[in-house]
Amino acid sequence: MRNILTIGALVLALGIIAFLYQQLSAAEAALKVADQRFADCQVVTFQLQNQLAQQQKQAAGGVVPRPKP
């Protein structure tokens, strides 16, 4: 009886470890996707800032006011 309880506890522990590993793998994949989306957003933001600066420069006749910090 004692051996059955020990084996049951080990099987339960193994199941919990497998479940947690699966959850960790899913979280890592989601983090990777989120990091890629964030990097893409940074690139687009940089491009839009450059485009806006060029448009402001053209609209002001070549003089761009410095943004206040």
TORBA-844112 format. One line per 4 residues: their letters; for each residue x, y, z of N, C-alpha, C, CB. Coordinates in steps of 0.001 Angstrom, whole numbers, padded with zeros to 6 digits. Glycine has a CB too. Layout:
TORBA-844112
a = X:Y:Z:X:Y:Z:X:Y:Z:X:Y:Z  ... $
END
This chain:
TORBA-844112
mrni = 000827:-001195:000000:000000:000000:000000:000868:001254:000000:-000939:000000:001209  001936:001175:000784:002814:002335:000891:003514:002610:-000443:003853:002119:002005  003905:001547:-001138:004560:001693:-002438:003611:002298:-003464:005073:000340:-002932  002343:001936:-003388:001354:002477:-004322:001193:003981:-004100:-000011:001757:-004157 $
ltig = 001161:004398:-002841:001053:005830:-002541:002289:006585:-003024:000856:006049:-001031  003448:005988:-002847:004689:006620:-003304:004694:006754:-004818:005913:005813:-002839  004309:005691:-005501:004263:005734:-006968:003212:006744:-007426:003952:004327:-007553  002078:006774:-006758:001029:007744:-007095:001514:009174:-006919:-000209:007509:-006233 $
alvl = 002230:009423:-005831:002763:010767:-005593:003785:011143:-006661:003402:010853:-004199  004623:010189:-007047:005612:010454:-008094:004949:010716:-009441:006581:009282:-008213  003914:009950:-009753:003185:010159:-011008:002510:011525:-010995:002134:009041:-011229  001910:011878:-009866:001278:013191:-009735:002307:014307:-009894:000570:013314:-008377 $
algi = 003460:014155:-009263:004517:015160:-009384:004994:015269:-010828:005698:014817:-008458  005139:014142:-011494:005555:014158:-012897:004508:014847:-013766:005804:012728:-013401  003244:014595:-013486:002169:015259:-014221:002187:016762:-014015:000826:014702:-013802  002412:017185:-012786:002480:018620:-012490:003676:019247:-013192:002568:018861:-010967 $
iafl = 004805:018571:-013181:005999:019082:-013866:005735:019216:-015360:007213:018156:-013620  005098:018209:-015956:004792:018263:-017392:003835:019412:-017693:004183:016927:-017870  002827:019595:-016849:001873:020686:-017040:002567:022042:-016943:000744:020596:-016006  003399:022212:-015929:004104:023487:-015760:005076:023745:-016909:004859:023504:-014427 $
yqql = 005710:022695:-017406:006607:022849:-018552:005824:023301:-019778:007348:021529:-018847  004653:022725:-019980:003806:023120:-021109:003388:024583:-020969:002556:022209:-021199  003014:024986:-019775:002613:026373:-019548:003784:027324:-019775:002062:026545:-018126  004962:026936:-019320:006150:027763:-019513:006492:027891:-020991:007339:027179:-018748 $
saae = 006384:026803:-021720:006658:026844:-023162:005678:027764:-023876:006587:025431:-023765  004409:027701:-023500:003400:028572:-024112:003672:030032:-023767:001984:028170:-023648  004071:030294:-022531:004372:031667:-022124:005597:032201:-022862:004598:031739:-020608  006604:031364:-023052:007795:031787:-023796:007450:032103:-025245:008879:030700:-023741 $
aalk = 006590:031294:-025851:006178:031546:-027237:005400:032854:-027331:005322:030377:-027772  004513:033093:-026375:003742:034338:-026371:004656:035537:-026157:002658:034298:-025282  005652:035389:-025310:006600:036474:-025078:007404:036770:-026333:007537:036127:-023923  007787:035744:-027051:008541:035928:-028292:007707:036706:-029313:008968:034561:-028876 $
vadq = 006432:036342:-029432:005533:037045:-030357:005360:038497:-029918:004156:036337:-030429  005187:038716:-028622:005012:040077:-028114:006266:040916:-028346:004666:040048:-026620  007435:040328:-028149:008684:041051:-028404:008807:041442:-029874:009889:040199:-027988  008419:040541:-030767:008488:040841:-032198:007516:041958:-032561:008186:039583:-033029 $
rfad = 006318:041911:-032005:005336:042973:-032271:005827:044308:-031731:003972:042622:-031648  006441:044285:-030553:006969:045519:-029972:008076:046088:-030850:007494:045267:-028547  008960:045228:-031333:010041:045680:-032212:009471:046256:-033500:011007:044522:-032527  008443:045608:-034053:007805:046126:-035261:007186:047495:-035004:006735:045148:-035762 $
cqvv = 006547:047654:-033860:005936:048944:-033512:007001:050028:-033361:005119:048821:-032210  008141:049679:-032788:009218:050655:-032648:009714:051114:-034011:010375:050065:-031838  009846:050190:-034943:010308:050539:-036289:009304:051464:-036960:010524:049269:-037143  008025:051119:-036868:006988:051942:-037491:006941:053316:-036840:005612:051256:-037390 $
tfql = 007058:053375:-035525:007047:054662:-034829:008216:055525:-035281:007097:054454:-033307  009386:054925:-035403:010560:055666:-035857:010342:056192:-037267:011816:054779:-035807  009793:055361:-038141:009536:055790:-039516:008518:056925:-039555:009040:054609:-040361  007477:056820:-038748:006461:057872:-038725:007017:059174:-038154:005249:057420:-037909 $
qnql = 007879:059076:-037151:008495:060281:-036595:009368:060963:-037637:009326:059939:-035349  010124:060186:-038387:010947:060768:-039451:010083:061416:-040517:011841:059701:-040083  009007:060752:-040890:008104:061296:-041905:007466:062591:-041406:007012:060266:-042273  007038:062613:-040161:006432:063813:-039590:007439:064949:-039526:005875:063523:-038196 $
aqqq = 008665:064653:-039139:009696:065693:-039068:009961:066283:-040448:011000:065124:-038476  009986:065443:-041463:010197:065944:-042827:009028:066813:-043274:010388:064775:-043807  007817:066400:-042959:006645:067187:-043342:006624:068525:-042611:005357:066407:-043050  006986:068516:-041337:007030:069767:-040580:008110:070685:-041130:007276:069491:-039088 $
kqaa = 009215:070098:-041516:010309:070891:-042069:009877:071533:-043385:011564:070016:-042280  009200:070786:-044228:008727:071325:-045500:007655:072386:-045275:008181:070202:-046390  006767:072170:-044325:005692:073118:-044061:006222:074417:-043468:004667:072501:-043123  007310:074347:-042722:007860:075539:-042075:008897:076220:-042955:008479:075175:-040731 $
ggvv = 009082:075736:-044135:010065:076348:-045025:011490:076026:-044635:009880:077831:-045049  011702:074864:-044076:013056:074448:-043748:013427:074660:-042298:014016:075170:-044602  012572:075310:-041520:012870:075555:-040108:011956:074672:-039274:012687:077069:-039735  012569:073828:-038470:011803:072930:-037612:011986:073373:-036171:012244:071444:-037803 $
prpk = 010891:073701:-035476:011034:074075:-034065:011450:072870:-033238:009717:074666:-033519  012302:073119:-032248:012762:072033:-031384:011662:071668:-030403:014054:072431:-030629  011426:070384:-030224:010405:069985:-029246:010887:070283:-027836:010062:068482:-029388  009935:070647:-026983:010277:070935:-025590:010413:069620:-024836:009205:071848:-024923 $
p = 011442:069503:-024006:011643:068247:-023261:010607:068041:-022189:013012:068219:-022636 $
END
